[in-house]
Amino acid sequence: MSDLHGCQLCPRLSHFRSEQKLRYPDYHCLPVAGFGAVAPRLLIVGLAPGLHGANATGRPFTGDASGDVLYQTLHRFGFASNARSHSQGDGMRLYQCRITNAVKCVPPQNRPSGAEIRNCNPYLRDEISRLKAGSIVLTLGTIAHRAVLQALGLRQAEMRFRHGAEHRIPGELQLIDSYHCSRYNFNTGRLNRIMFERVFERIVELMR
C-alpha cells in the first residue's frame, strides 16, 4: 500500500487536486487522512473530502455544511470536544471516535468512479483492521457502505444499505447505516436532525 500523502493511484483525482491548488493556493489539496482516536470504538466513514471542506482544511468533515451537522451531533453525544470544526488548529478532539472517507481525495462533482473507490479501498481496509472487537462502523451513504463491505470482502447483496440498518460484520464489529449528512439530503428532506440523532442514540446504546 502506497503512502497516502504521496498517493498518485488515481490520475483524474491527482489532476483535479492540482487544478484546485492553482485556483485556491491556500487549500490543502492533498489526500485527507482520517482524524480522531487512534483506537476508536466508533469509526465513521463518509464519501470523500468536500471541495471547500476537507479538501481545503485537510481534515475530514471540517469546514463545510455536512461537517457542521456531524460535529454538532458528535458533540451532543459526547464524541467531540466542540460543536464546530473549522480548521486543523481549532483544538477539536474526538473521544472513542475516528472519522474517515471511502475516498481520500476530492473528486470532481463529488462523484468518485468505481476504479477510484477500489484504488482507495486498501486505506479503508487498514483503518477497519485496527478496530477492536465490539467496535462500530457507521457508514454515511451508499458509497461508504459499499466501500466498507468491499474492504471486508463481503457481498453487497447480503447487506443492503438502508438508513438505520444494522449488520454484523467480521471481527465482531457492528455496521450501522445512515444517510449522508449532506446539505442536499437535509434540503430535500431525505434526512433530518431527528433521524440522524436517532442513529447516534442507537450507537451510544450499543456501546454501553
N, C-alpha and C positions, 0 to 999 in steps of 0.2 A: 504494500500500500504506500503510495507516494505521500510526501509531506504535504499537508493540507495547504499551508500558506503559499507554497510554490506550485500548487496543482495546475496542470495545463491539459487535463484529460479531455476537456470539452472545448474545442476551438471556438464554437459560436459564443459560449459564455465568456471565454477569455477575451475575445474581440469586443464583446458588448461592455465588459468591465473597463477595458482600455478606452473605449469611446466615452463612457461616463466619467472617467477620470479626467479627460480633456475638458469636458463640459463643467465638471464640478471638482476642481483640483483639491479641495479640502475633504472630499469624501474618502472613505476607507477603500472602496472599490477593489476588494480582495475577497477570497473565500472567508466566510464568517464561521468561526469555531463556536462550539457550544459554550454556554455560560451557566455557572451555578455550582452547586455542591459537587465535590469530586466523587463521593459515594452517595448518590441520591436515592431516596426511596420512591421518588416520582420523577420520571423523565417525560418531558413534554416535547412532542415532535410536530413542528409546523411544516409549511410547504417549502419556502425559500425566502431569502432576505428581500425585504421591500426596497424598491429603488431609492426612496428618500427616507427609509427607516434604517434597517440593519446595514444595508449597503453603504449608507452614509456614516453611521456611528461605529460600525464594526462589532456590534453586539446584537444577538437575536432579539427581535421584537422590541427594539429600542428606537424611539423617535418617530413613530407613526401611530395611526388610529388603532390598529389591531393591538399594538403593544400597550397602548393606554388601557384598553379593556383587560388585557391579560394581566398586567402588573397590578391594576386595581383589584382584580379578583384574587390574585395570589396574596396580596397584602391583607385583604379581608379575611382570608382563611389561614393566615399565619405562615405562608411560604416565602414572603418577601418583606424586606425591612421598610420599603417605601411604597407608596401607591402609584408613583410615576417614575418611569425610566426614560431619561432624555439624552444621556451621554455616558461614556465609559467612566467618566470621572465624577459621577453623581453620588457615589457612595452606596449604590444599591447592593444588597446582599440577599442571596436566596438561601432558604433553610430546607434541607432534605429534598431539594428540588433542583433540577437542571433543565435548561431549555436548549433545544437544537432544531435543525431543519432537515428535511429529507434531502434537499439540495442546498449546498453551502454557498453557491454563487447566485447573484441576482440574474434572473432570466428575462429576456425581452417580453414585455406584456405580461409578466408574472406567470409565464407558461413554459416550464421546462419540458424538453422532449423525453420520450421514453428512454432513449440512449443516455441522456444526461442524468436521469434518475438512477439508471443502472450503474453508470460510472461513479456516482457519488455514494452508492449503497454500501461499499466496504467501510466508509467512515461511520455510517449509521450502525452498521453491524458491530463495529468495535465499541461504540458507545453503549449499545444494548448489552454486549458481553460483559461489561463491567458491573451490571446491576446484580444485586444480591437477591436471593430467593425471597419472595414476598413483595418485591417492588412492583410498581405500577407504571405502565407506559400509557400516556394519554396522547392520542393522535388527533390533530386538528385538521379535519378534512379527509377526503377520499384518497388523495395522492399520498399523504403522510401514512394513512392506514395501509395502503398497498405497499409502500416502501418498507414499512416495518415487517410485514409478512414476507416480503422478498428477502429481507435481511436474515430472517429466521428460516428461510427455505420452506415456507408454508404455502399451501394452495389458496388462492384468492376466493375460490368458490366455497371453501369450508368456513370462512369467517367474513361474512358480508359487512360492509360499513353501514352503520345506522346510528344516528345521534343517540347517545346514551347506552349503546350496546356494550356488553361486557364479554370478553373472551379469555379463556385460559390459554396461555402460550408457554412454550418450553422454557425451562429454567425456573419453574414455579413462579412465573410472572403473570400479572393480570393486564390485559389490554382493554382500554376504555376509549370509545369513540366520541367525538364531539364535532359539530360543525365548526369550521374555522371562524375565529372571532374577528373577521374582516369587516370593514366598513360596509362593503357590498351586502354581506349576509345580514347585517343589522338594518341597513336601509330597506332591503326587500322583505324583512320580517321573517326570513328563514330561521334566524337566531335572535334571541333577546337576552337581556341580563338574567332573568329568572331561569331560563333554560340553561344558560351557561353556568350559573351558580349552583344549580342542582347537580350538575356533573361533579363539581368540586365538593359538594356536600357528600356525595357518594364516595368520592376518593378519600375524604377525611374519615368517613365511616369505615372503609376497608382498612385504612392504615391503623386504626385503633385496635 
